[in-house]
Amino acid sequence: MIPQILRWPALLVGLLLLMILPTASMGVVILADNQTTLTTPINDDVFATGDTIVIDAPVDSLVVAGGSILVNAPVKGDLIAAGGRVSVNNNVGGKVIAAGGVVEMNGSVGTNLLLAGGEVNVRNGTTVGRDALLSGGTVTNAGTINGTLRISGSNVQNTGTAANTEIENPQDRKEEARTGGWSWVSTFLGLLMALGFLIIGLLLIVLFPRAATALEGTVRSYPIRTLLVGVGGLVGGGIIILLLLISIIGIPLALLVILLLAAATTLSGLVTSLALGTWLGGMLKMTSAPWILFIIGFILLNLLQMIPILGGLIWLVALLLGTGAIFSAAWGLIQNRNTSA
């Protein structure tokens, strides 16, 4: 589930993607491999994931997550990327949102540019149509920003130009931390984390549509049973962990169970968001694609969680429903395997 501090950024990212996806055709091209190289132009939205991804042909829009990402061809619409190294070496007609260990921009951006990473570089020759927001350990800007340039970093080098420039140093962030305030940098980092949740959810939906449909169907068809399974699974998992920790031999298994429970609770919000969006779509007789319904559910769920007092209960129910659906699916797989054997 999304932490409280990230919910407004989560809503911003969700609304952003809602604006991105419906503008193009409702089709989508999925690229998923350890090493992916695109050499044929695609007049459609592209989702790509893998260890190494190279885009050498034009696409309409691009959502990509991987170890090393290299975009050498123009992107007509928006580009959203998250990876160990992200290099954009051509023009993007819309906005660019990218996060990674090393992030490089070397091309024109039609609207806004948002980059965050350990090292962020905006190369000479880069032109941004509107505003740019850069955050990282080392930030270098040599581009031309037609709007406002906001930079935050421990080591900042700004040799480019902008209509307005705002640079935040680490001392400013320390002062805000002492006073309990959250700066725009914290909001931006929260936005990127929310973006990560959404990218994971979207990729899971397009890569494993049957599994996603089955999980959200369990939540909508059997909500009470799924809720009880979620409670039993979390309580039972906690008891199993304690029992395993008693002996040295059981410690590795305890760690494995902890990882599995962490994965289930992390994905629970995505399952519940899809179920909520699908339910709402059915009520309103919407014919939108599953990933659109997922984003709608994601936004609605986070809005509901902001309600004082009641929001905490909604968060807990959503967590239990999502984990219950995942536990039910896992139990079903185990039963099917035993039956086959």
KAVENQUI-V145005 format. One record per backbone hydrogen bond with DSSP energy under -0.5 kcal/mol. CO is the residue of the C=O (numbers start at 1). NH is the residue of the N-H. Records with the same first field share a line. If there is no record, write none. Layout:
CO = NH + NH
This chain:
3 = 6
4 = 7
6 = 10
7 = 11
8 = 12
9 = 13
10 = 14
11 = 15
12 = 16
13 = 17
14 = 18
15 = 19
16 = 20
17 = 21
18 = 22
20 = 23 + 24
21 = 24
27 = 45
29 = 47
30 = 32
31 = 49
34 = 51 + 52
36 = 54
37 = 39
38 = 56
42 = 44 + 60
44 = 60 + 61
45 = 29
46 = 63
47 = 31
48 = 65
49 = 33
50 = 67
51 = 68
52 = 36
53 = 70
54 = 38 + 56
55 = 72 + 73
58 = 42
59 = 76
60 = 77
61 = 46
62 = 80
63 = 48
64 = 82
65 = 50
66 = 84
67 = 84 + 85
68 = 53
69 = 87
70 = 55 + 72
71 = 89
74 = 59 + 76
75 = 93
77 = 94
78 = 62
79 = 97
80 = 64
81 = 99
82 = 66
83 = 101
84 = 101 + 102
85 = 69
86 = 104
87 = 71 + 89
88 = 106
91 = 75
92 = 110
94 = 111
95 = 79
96 = 114
97 = 81
98 = 116
99 = 83
100 = 118
101 = 119
102 = 86
103 = 121
104 = 88
105 = 123
108 = 92
109 = 129
111 = 130
112 = 96
113 = 133
114 = 98
115 = 135
116 = 100
117 = 137
118 = 138
119 = 103
120 = 140
121 = 105 + 123
122 = 142
123 = 126
126 = 144
127 = 109 + 129
128 = 146
130 = 147
131 = 113
132 = 150
133 = 115
134 = 152
135 = 117
136 = 154
137 = 154 + 155
138 = 120
139 = 157
140 = 122
141 = 159 + 160
142 = 125
143 = 145 + 161
144 = 128 + 146
145 = 163
147 = 163 + 164
148 = 132 + 150
149 = 166
150 = 134
151 = 168
152 = 136
155 = 139
157 = 141 + 159
161 = 145
164 = 149
166 = 151
168 = 153
169 = 172 + 173
170 = 174
171 = 175
172 = 176
173 = 177
174 = 178
175 = 179
176 = 180 + 181
177 = 180
181 = 183
183 = 187
184 = 188
185 = 189
186 = 190
187 = 191
188 = 192
189 = 193
190 = 194
191 = 195
192 = 196
193 = 197
194 = 198
195 = 199
196 = 200
197 = 201
198 = 202
199 = 203
200 = 204
201 = 205
202 = 206
203 = 207
204 = 208
208 = 212
209 = 213
210 = 214
211 = 215
212 = 216
213 = 217
214 = 218
215 = 219
216 = 220
217 = 221
218 = 222
222 = 226
223 = 227
224 = 228
225 = 229
226 = 230
227 = 231
228 = 232
229 = 233
230 = 234
231 = 235
232 = 236
233 = 237
234 = 238
235 = 239
236 = 240
237 = 241
238 = 242
239 = 243
240 = 244
241 = 245
242 = 246
243 = 246
244 = 247
247 = 251
248 = 251 + 252
250 = 254
251 = 255
252 = 256
253 = 257
254 = 258
255 = 259
256 = 260
257 = 261
258 = 262
259 = 263
260 = 264
261 = 265
262 = 266
263 = 267
264 = 268
265 = 269
267 = 271
268 = 272
269 = 273
270 = 274
271 = 275
272 = 276
273 = 277
274 = 278
275 = 279
276 = 280
277 = 281
278 = 282
279 = 283
280 = 284
281 = 286
282 = 285
289 = 292 + 293
290 = 294
291 = 295
292 = 296
293 = 297
294 = 298
295 = 299
296 = 300
297 = 301
298 = 302
299 = 303
300 = 304
301 = 305
303 = 306
304 = 307
307 = 311
308 = 310
309 = 312 + 313
310 = 314
311 = 315
312 = 316
313 = 317
314 = 318
315 = 319
316 = 320
317 = 321
318 = 322
319 = 323
320 = 324
321 = 325
322 = 326
323 = 327
324 = 328
325 = 329
326 = 330
327 = 331
328 = 332
329 = 333
330 = 334
331 = 335
332 = 336
333 = 337
334 = 338
335 = 339
336 = 340
337 = 341
